[in-house]
């Protein structure tokens, strides 16, 4: 099957199962108008994230990688009224677009955006005693995924769910000799995940409008 076929199936399923939503449509339109890269999760993937948040009964979420806030809105709206979310974004311009989107979505009081490199903001969250978070979604630069995952373990507890996106990379993850830092970071992440005794984990491959990729699901089984 071709990528065009995958995208067509994705669109068919989204039209059936993901109801049209002016708020989410506005986030995508604002993102494109602001010149942000079109690397947000797909509508079907956003619905999956919201479903996982609901299944977890999550009250607190940590997101690494905000972009325009598309996945942020999906997850934040799945929280209960008292739920809270922290999302980390390295680019101040992206964070500004996301903040505007969250305000228009009525989520400014639910979501806190922290601007800066996640390798700096994650340790700061630990120092502050933030968490434990019920769900962590990691979708930022892939070269640092091993570090993001390690910090996520320190910000969660037994029963928390850690989700890591883009961990297949169209099969490039098989190439041990790749010079792509995102591929090497992803390979190191898989090795760290495999060696971590405190989680039960798997990786699910995906195809669709975002091509061939996949995400890791890690259920934390022991407290840090």
C-alpha positions as protocol buffer text, in pm:
chain_id: "A"
residue {
  index: 1
  type: UNK
  ca { x: 0 y: 0 z: 0 }
}
residue {
  index: 2
  type: UNK
  ca { x: 117 y: 352 z: -80 }
}
residue {
  index: 3
  type: UNK
  ca { x: 139 y: 649 z: 154 }
}
residue {
  index: 4
  type: UNK
  ca { x: -144 y: 804 z: -47 }
}
residue {
  index: 5
  type: UNK
  ca { x: -360 y: 502 z: 38 }
}
residue {
  index: 6
  type: UNK
  ca { x: -265 y: 523 z: 408 }
}
residue {
  index: 7
  type: UNK
  ca { x: -357 y: 893 z: 412 }
}
residue {
  index: 8
  type: UNK
  ca { x: -690 y: 824 z: 239 }
}
residue {
  index: 9
  type: UNK
  ca { x: -781 y: 559 z: 497 }
}
residue {
  index: 10
  type: UNK
  ca { x: -675 y: 796 z: 777 }
}
residue {
  index: 11
  type: UNK
  ca { x: -899 y: 1068 z: 633 }
}
residue {
  index: 12
  type: UNK
  ca { x: -1192 y: 824 z: 595 }
}
residue {
  index: 13
  type: UNK
  ca { x: -1163 y: 712 z: 958 }
}
residue {
  index: 14
  type: UNK
  ca { x: -1120 y: 1067 z: 1087 }
}
residue {
  index: 15
  type: UNK
  ca { x: -1434 y: 1181 z: 901 }
}
residue {
  index: 16
  type: UNK
  ca { x: -1630 y: 897 z: 1060 }
}
residue {
  index: 17
  type: UNK
  ca { x: -1488 y: 892 z: 1411 }
}
residue {
  index: 18
  type: UNK
  ca { x: -1338 y: 1234 z: 1482 }
}
residue {
  index: 19
  type: UNK
  ca { x: -1618 y: 1490 z: 1488 }
}
residue {
  index: 20
  type: UNK
  ca { x: -1557 y: 1826 z: 1321 }
}
residue {
  index: 21
  type: UNK
  ca { x: -1434 y: 2068 z: 1583 }
}
residue {
  index: 22
  type: UNK
  ca { x: -1398 y: 2443 z: 1525 }
}
residue {
  index: 23
  type: UNK
  ca { x: -1149 y: 2481 z: 1811 }
}
residue {
  index: 24
  type: UNK
  ca { x: -909 y: 2217 z: 1682 }
}
residue {
  index: 25
  type: UNK
  ca { x: -954 y: 2333 z: 1323 }
}
residue {
  index: 26
  type: UNK
  ca { x: -861 y: 2684 z: 1438 }
}
residue {
  index: 27
  type: UNK
  ca { x: -543 y: 2554 z: 1602 }
}
residue {
  index: 28
  type: UNK
  ca { x: -433 y: 2393 z: 1275 }
}
residue {
  index: 29
  type: UNK
  ca { x: -522 y: 2702 z: 1072 }
}
residue {
  index: 30
  type: UNK
  ca { x: -336 y: 2932 z: 1310 }
}
residue {
  index: 31
  type: UNK
  ca { x: -35 y: 2702 z: 1308 }
}
residue {
  index: 32
  type: UNK
  ca { x: -19 y: 2706 z: 928 }
}
residue {
  index: 33
  type: UNK
  ca { x: -74 y: 3083 z: 909 }
}
residue {
  index: 34
  type: UNK
  ca { x: 210 y: 3135 z: 1157 }
}
residue {
  index: 35
  type: UNK
  ca { x: 448 y: 2929 z: 947 }
}
residue {
  index: 36
  type: UNK
  ca { x: 493 y: 2651 z: 1201 }
}
residue {
  index: 37
  type: UNK
  ca { x: 597 y: 2312 z: 1060 }
}
residue {
  index: 38
  type: UNK
  ca { x: 311 y: 2070 z: 995 }
}
residue {
  index: 39
  type: UNK
  ca { x: 442 y: 1808 z: 1237 }
}
residue {
  index: 40
  type: UNK
  ca { x: 151 y: 1799 z: 1480 }
}
residue {
  index: 41
  type: UNK
  ca { x: -22 y: 1469 z: 1547 }
}
residue {
  index: 42
  type: UNK
  ca { x: -302 y: 1370 z: 1311 }
}
residue {
  index: 43
  type: UNK
  ca { x: -669 y: 1404 z: 1416 }
}
residue {
  index: 44
  type: UNK
  ca { x: -691 y: 1027 z: 1472 }
}
residue {
  index: 45
  type: UNK
  ca { x: -377 y: 1037 z: 1685 }
}
residue {
  index: 46
  type: UNK
  ca { x: -511 y: 1333 z: 1881 }
}
residue {
  index: 47
  type: UNK
  ca { x: -829 y: 1137 z: 1951 }
}
residue {
  index: 48
  type: UNK
  ca { x: -615 y: 844 z: 2066 }
}
residue {
  index: 49
  type: UNK
  ca { x: -425 y: 1067 z: 2309 }
}
residue {
  index: 50
  type: UNK
  ca { x: -752 y: 1197 z: 2451 }
}
residue {
  index: 51
  type: UNK
  ca { x: -881 y: 841 z: 2483 }
}
residue {
  index: 52
  type: UNK
  ca { x: -566 y: 733 z: 2669 }
}
residue {
  index: 53
  type: UNK
  ca { x: -599 y: 1029 z: 2907 }
}
residue {
  index: 54
  type: UNK
  ca { x: -958 y: 926 z: 2980 }
}
residue {
  index: 55
  type: UNK
  ca { x: -868 y: 558 z: 3021 }
}
residue {
  index: 56
  type: UNK
  ca { x: -596 y: 657 z: 3269 }
}
residue {
  index: 57
  type: UNK
  ca { x: -840 y: 868 z: 3466 }
}
residue {
  index: 58
  type: UNK
  ca { x: -564 y: 1129 z: 3445 }
}
residue {
  index: 59
  type: UNK
  ca { x: -576 y: 1449 z: 3645 }
}
residue {
  index: 60
  type: UNK
  ca { x: -228 y: 1570 z: 3557 }
}
residue {
  index: 61
  type: UNK
  ca { x: -43 y: 1567 z: 3224 }
}
residue {
  index: 62
  type: UNK
  ca { x: 309 y: 1660 z: 3121 }
}
residue {
  index: 63
  type: UNK
  ca { x: 380 y: 1722 z: 2753 }
}
residue {
  index: 64
  type: UNK
  ca { x: 729 y: 1762 z: 2606 }
}
residue {
  index: 65
  type: UNK
  ca { x: 691 y: 1955 z: 2280 }
}
residue {
  index: 66
  type: UNK
  ca { x: 399 y: 2197 z: 2244 }
}
residue {
  index: 67
  type: UNK
  ca { x: 432 y: 2338 z: 1890 }
}
residue {
  index: 68
  type: UNK
  ca { x: 97 y: 2518 z: 1828 }
}
residue {
  index: 69
  type: UNK
  ca { x: -86 y: 2326 z: 2098 }
}
residue {
  index: 70
  type: UNK
  ca { x: -287 y: 2083 z: 1884 }
}
residue {
  index: 71
  type: UNK
  ca { x: -209 y: 1772 z: 2088 }
}
residue {
  index: 72
  type: UNK
  ca { x: -221 y: 1991 z: 2399 }
}
residue {
  index: 73
  type: UNK
  ca { x: -584 y: 2083 z: 2333 }
}
residue {
  index: 74
  type: UNK
  ca { x: -680 y: 1722 z: 2263 }
}
residue {
  index: 75
  type: UNK
  ca { x: -535 y: 1602 z: 2595 }
}
residue {
  index: 76
  type: UNK
  ca { x: -632 y: 1901 z: 2811 }
}
residue {
  index: 77
  type: UNK
  ca { x: -996 y: 1872 z: 2708 }
}
residue {
  index: 78
  type: UNK
  ca { x: -993 y: 1508 z: 2822 }
}
residue {
  index: 79
  type: UNK
  ca { x: -902 y: 1613 z: 3177 }
}
residue {
  index: 80
  type: UNK
  ca { x: -1164 y: 1657 z: 3449 }
}
residue {
  index: 81
  type: UNK
  ca { x: -1255 y: 2012 z: 3553 }
}
residue {
  index: 82
  type: UNK
  ca { x: -985 y: 2021 z: 3820 }
}
residue {
  index: 83
  type: UNK
  ca { x: -720 y: 1868 z: 3594 }
}
residue {
  index: 84
  type: UNK
  ca { x: -396 y: 2046 z: 3517 }
}
residue {
  index: 85
  type: UNK
  ca { x: -137 y: 2019 z: 3240 }
}
residue {
  index: 86
  type: UNK
  ca { x: 219 y: 2143 z: 3193 }
}
residue {
  index: 87
  type: UNK
  ca { x: 361 y: 2160 z: 2842 }
}
residue {
  index: 88
  type: UNK
  ca { x: 722 y: 2238 z: 2748 }
}
residue {
  index: 89
  type: UNK
  ca { x: 822 y: 2431 z: 2434 }
}
residue {
  index: 90
  type: UNK
  ca { x: 1172 y: 2537 z: 2331 }
}
residue {
  index: 91
  type: UNK
  ca { x: 1072 y: 2803 z: 2077 }
}
residue {
  index: 92
  type: UNK
  ca { x: 924 y: 3126 z: 2222 }
}
residue {
  index: 93
  type: UNK
  ca { x: 744 y: 3203 z: 1895 }
}
residue {
  index: 94
  type: UNK
  ca { x: 579 y: 2861 z: 1895 }
}
residue {
  index: 95
  type: UNK
  ca { x: 485 y: 2904 z: 2260 }
}
residue {
  index: 96
  type: UNK
  ca { x: 320 y: 3239 z: 2182 }
}
residue {
  index: 97
  type: UNK
  ca { x: 107 y: 3081 z: 1908 }
}
residue {
  index: 98
  type: UNK
  ca { x: 17 y: 2794 z: 2141 }
}
residue {
  index: 99
  type: UNK
  ca { x: -78 y: 3031 z: 2423 }
}
residue {
  index: 100
  type: UNK
  ca { x: -314 y: 3221 z: 2194 }
}
residue {
  index: 101
  type: UNK
  ca { x: -467 y: 2891 z: 2080 }
}
residue {
  index: 102
  type: UNK
  ca { x: -514 y: 2769 z: 2435 }
}
residue {
  index: 103
  type: UNK
  ca { x: -673 y: 3097 z: 2539 }
}
residue {
  index: 104
  type: UNK
  ca { x: -923 y: 3081 z: 2253 }
}
residue {
  index: 105
  type: UNK
  ca { x: -992 y: 2717 z: 2344 }
}
residue {
  index: 106
  type: UNK
  ca { x: -1076 y: 2821 z: 2701 }
}
residue {
  index: 107
  type: UNK
  ca { x: -784 y: 2623 z: 2842 }
}
residue {
  index: 108
  type: UNK
  ca { x: -553 y: 2901 z: 2963 }
}
residue {
  index: 109
  type: UNK
  ca { x: -641 y: 2817 z: 3324 }
}
residue {
  index: 110
  type: UNK
  ca { x: -578 y: 2445 z: 3271 }
}
residue {
  index: 111
  type: UNK
  ca { x: -249 y: 2444 z: 3079 }
}
residue {
  index: 112
  type: UNK
  ca { x: 81 y: 2605 z: 3175 }
}
residue {
  index: 113
  type: UNK
  ca { x: 338 y: 2653 z: 2899 }
}
residue {
  index: 114
  type: UNK
  ca { x: 701 y: 2658 z: 3007 }
}
residue {
  index: 115
  type: UNK
  ca { x: 946 y: 2798 z: 2754 }
}
residue {
  index: 116
  type: UNK
  ca { x: 1301 y: 2666 z: 2729 }
}
residue {
  index: 117
  type: UNK
  ca { x: 1495 y: 2356 z: 2643 }
}
residue {
  index: 118
  type: UNK
  ca { x: 1328 y: 2051 z: 2793 }
}
residue {
  index: 119
  type: UNK
  ca { x: 1665 y: 1920 z: 2908 }
}
residue {
  index: 120
  type: UNK
  ca { x: 1666 y: 2226 z: 3137 }
}
residue {
  index: 121
  type: UNK
  ca { x: 1298 y: 2255 z: 3228 }
}
residue {
  index: 122
  type: UNK
  ca { x: 1251 y: 1888 z: 3315 }
}
residue {
  index: 123
  type: UNK
  ca { x: 1517 y: 1893 z: 3592 }
}
residue {
  index: 124
  type: UNK
  ca { x: 1360 y: 2217 z: 3717 }
}
residue {
  index: 125
  type: UNK
  ca { x: 1023 y: 2043 z: 3748 }
}
residue {
  index: 126
  type: UNK
  ca { x: 1188 y: 1769 z: 3955 }
}
residue {
  index: 127
  type: UNK
  ca { x: 1353 y: 2029 z: 4179 }
}
residue {
  index: 128
  type: UNK
  ca { x: 1017 y: 2199 z: 4230 }
}
residue {
  index: 129
  type: UNK
  ca { x: 856 y: 1871 z: 4332 }
}
residue {
  index: 130
  type: UNK
  ca { x: 616 y: 1883 z: 4039 }
}
residue {
  index: 131
  type: UNK
  ca { x: 410 y: 1577 z: 3967 }
}
residue {
  index: 132
  type: UNK
  ca { x: 370 y: 1294 z: 3983 }
}
residue {
  index: 133
  type: UNK
  ca { x: 204 y: 1322 z: 3643 }
}
residue {
  index: 134
  type: UNK
  ca { x: -54 y: 1064 z: 3541 }
}
residue {
  index: 135
  type: UNK
  ca { x: 29 y: 1090 z: 3170 }
}
residue {
  index: 136
  type: UNK
  ca { x: 347 y: 1209 z: 2998 }
}
residue {
  index: 137
  type: UNK
  ca { x: 351 y: 1268 z: 2622 }
}
residue {
  index: 138
  type: UNK
  ca { x: 695 y: 1310 z: 2464 }
}
residue {
  index: 139
  type: UNK
  ca { x: 694 y: 1459 z: 2115 }
}
residue {
  index: 140
  type: UNK
  ca { x: 996 y: 1687 z: 2078 }
}
residue {
  index: 141
  type: UNK
  ca { x: 1345 y: 1658 z: 1926 }
}
residue {
  index: 142
  type: UNK
  ca { x: 1417 y: 1288 z: 1901 }
}
residue {
  index: 143
  type: UNK
  ca { x: 1790 y: 1310 z: 1968 }
}
residue {
  index: 144
  type: UNK
  ca { x: 1712 y: 1382 z: 2335 }
}
residue {
  index: 145
  type: UNK
  ca { x: 1439 y: 1122 z: 2380 }
}
residue {
  index: 146
  type: UNK
  ca { x: 1651 y: 902 z: 2608 }
}
residue {
  index: 147
  type: UNK
  ca { x: 1698 y: 1197 z: 2847 }
}
residue {
  index: 148
  type: UNK
  ca { x: 1334 y: 1301 z: 2824 }
}
residue {
  index: 149
  type: UNK
  ca { x: 1224 y: 949 z: 2909 }
}
residue {
  index: 150
  type: UNK
  ca { x: 1463 y: 927 z: 3204 }
}
residue {
  index: 151
  type: UNK
  ca { x: 1331 y: 1253 z: 3346 }
}
residue {
  index: 152
  type: UNK
  ca { x: 973 y: 1139 z: 3282 }
}
residue {
  index: 153
  type: UNK
  ca { x: 1037 y: 839 z: 3504 }
}
residue {
  index: 154
  type: UNK
  ca { x: 1132 y: 1077 z: 3786 }
}
residue {
  index: 155
  type: UNK
  ca { x: 814 y: 1277 z: 3736 }
}
residue {
  index: 156
  type: UNK
  ca { x: 572 y: 983 z: 3740 }
}
residue {
  index: 157
  type: UNK
  ca { x: 469 y: 705 z: 3976 }
}
residue {
  index: 158
  type: UNK
  ca { x: 344 y: 349 z: 3954 }
}
residue {
  index: 159
  type: UNK
  ca { x: 37 y: 350 z: 3731 }
}
residue {
  index: 160
  type: UNK
  ca { x: 144 y: 650 z: 3522 }
}
residue {
  index: 161
  type: UNK
  ca { x: 157 y: 622 z: 3143 }
}
residue {
  index: 162
  type: UNK
  ca { x: 445 y: 755 z: 2930 }
}
residue {
  index: 163
  type: UNK
  ca { x: 379 y: 793 z: 2555 }
}
residue {
  index: 164
  type: UNK
  ca { x: 664 y: 864 z: 2313 }
}
residue {
  index: 165
  type: UNK
  ca { x: 584 y: 959 z: 1954 }
}
residue {
  index: 166
  type: UNK
  ca { x: 775 y: 902 z: 1628 }
}
residue {
  index: 167
  type: UNK
  ca { x: 978 y: 603 z: 1741 }
}
residue {
  index: 168
  type: UNK
  ca { x: 980 y: 408 z: 1410 }
}
residue {
  index: 169
  type: UNK
  ca { x: 1071 y: 684 z: 1165 }
}
residue {
  index: 170
  type: UNK
  ca { x: 960 y: 504 z: 849 }
}
residue {
  index: 171
  type: UNK
  ca { x: 1176 y: 207 z: 949 }
}
residue {
  index: 172
  type: UNK
  ca { x: 1496 y: 412 z: 969 }
}
residue {
  index: 173
  type: UNK
  ca { x: 1527 y: 297 z: 1329 }
}
residue {
  index: 174
  type: UNK
  ca { x: 1669 y: -29 z: 1187 }
}
residue {
  index: 175
  type: UNK
  ca { x: 1978 y: 151 z: 1056 }
}
residue {
  index: 176
  type: UNK
  ca { x: 2247 y: 127 z: 1322 }
}
residue {
  index: 177
  type: UNK
  ca { x: 2486 y: 324 z: 1101 }
}
residue {
  index: 178
  type: UNK
  ca { x: 2252 y: 617 z: 1039 }
}
residue {
  index: 179
  type: UNK
  ca { x: 2409 y: 961 z: 1074 }
}
residue {
  index: 180
  type: UNK
  ca { x: 2069 y: 1116 z: 1153 }
}
residue {
  index: 181
  type: UNK
  ca { x: 2073 y: 1230 z: 1519 }
}
residue {
  index: 182
  type: UNK
  ca { x: 1697 y: 1171 z: 1543 }
}
residue {
  index: 183
  type: UNK
  ca { x: 1740 y: 809 z: 1435 }
}
residue {
  index: 184
  type: UNK
  ca { x: 2029 y: 754 z: 1674 }
}
residue {
  index: 185
  type: UNK
  ca { x: 1838 y: 921 z: 1956 }
}
residue {
  index: 186
  type: UNK
  ca { x: 1541 y: 698 z: 1885 }
}
residue {
  index: 187
  type: UNK
  ca { x: 1759 y: 387 z: 1885 }
}
residue {
  index: 188
  type: UNK
  ca { x: 1911 y: 489 z: 2219 }
}
residue {
  index: 189
  type: UNK
  ca { x: 1562 y: 550 z: 2355 }
}
residue {
  index: 190
  type: UNK
  ca { x: 1459 y: 196 z: 2261 }
}
residue {
  index: 191
  type: UNK
  ca { x: 1767 y: 62 z: 2437 }
}
residue {
  index: 192
  type: UNK
  ca { x: 1692 y: 265 z: 2751 }
}
residue {
  index: 193
  type: UNK
  ca { x: 1329 y: 153 z: 2739 }
}
residue {
  index: 194
  type: UNK
  ca { x: 1429 y: -212 z: 2702 }
}
residue {
  index: 195
  type: UNK
  ca { x: 1670 y: -191 z: 2995 }
}
residue {
  index: 196
  type: UNK
  ca { x: 1427 y: -14 z: 3230 }
}
residue {
  index: 197
  type: UNK
  ca { x: 1289 y: -263 z: 3486 }
}
residue {
  index: 198
  type: UNK
  ca { x: 1030 y: -21 z: 3621 }
}
residue {
  index: 199
  type: UNK
  ca { x: 800 y: -18 z: 3319 }
}
residue {
  index: 200
  type: UNK
  ca { x: 586 y: -249 z: 3110 }
}
residue {
  index: 201
  type: UNK
  ca { x: 622 y: -128 z: 2753 }
}
residue {
  index: 202
  type: UNK
  ca { x: 553 y: -190 z: 2388 }
}
residue {
  index: 203
  type: UNK
  ca { x: 585 y: -7 z: 2056 }
}
residue {
  index: 204
  type: UNK
  ca { x: 299 y: 15 z: 1809 }
}
residue {
  index: 205
  type: UNK
  ca { x: 374 y: 87 z: 1442 }
}
residue {
  index: 206
  type: UNK
  ca { x: 136 y: 325 z: 1266 }
}
residue {
  index: 207
  type: UNK
  ca { x: 59 y: 425 z: 908 }
}
residue {
  index: 208
  type: UNK
  ca { x: -160 y: 712 z: 795 }
}
residue {
  index: 209
  type: UNK
  ca { x: -145 y: 1077 z: 696 }
}
residue {
  index: 210
  type: UNK
  ca { x: 185 y: 1104 z: 884 }
}
residue {
  index: 211
  type: UNK
  ca { x: 340 y: 818 z: 688 }
}
residue {
  index: 212
  type: UNK
  ca { x: 498 y: 514 z: 853 }
}
residue {
  index: 213
  type: UNK
  ca { x: 592 y: 567 z: 1215 }
}
residue {
  index: 214
  type: UNK
  ca { x: 490 y: 451 z: 1561 }
}
residue {
  index: 215
  type: UNK
  ca { x: 467 y: 532 z: 1929 }
}
residue {
  index: 216
  type: UNK
  ca { x: 589 y: 373 z: 2249 }
}
residue {
  index: 217
  type: UNK
  ca { x: 360 y: 308 z: 2545 }
}
residue {
  index: 218
  type: UNK
  ca { x: 526 y: 258 z: 2881 }
}
residue {
  index: 219
  type: UNK
  ca { x: 320 y: 184 z: 3193 }
}
residue {
  index: 220
  type: UNK
  ca { x: 522 y: 275 z: 3501 }
}
residue {
  index: 221
  type: UNK
  ca { x: 515 y: -19 z: 3742 }
}
residue {
  index: 222
  type: UNK
  ca { x: 736 y: 108 z: 4025 }
}
residue {
  index: 223
  type: UNK
  ca { x: 765 y: 440 z: 4204 }
}
residue {
  index: 224
  type: UNK
  ca { x: 1084 y: 642 z: 4141 }
}
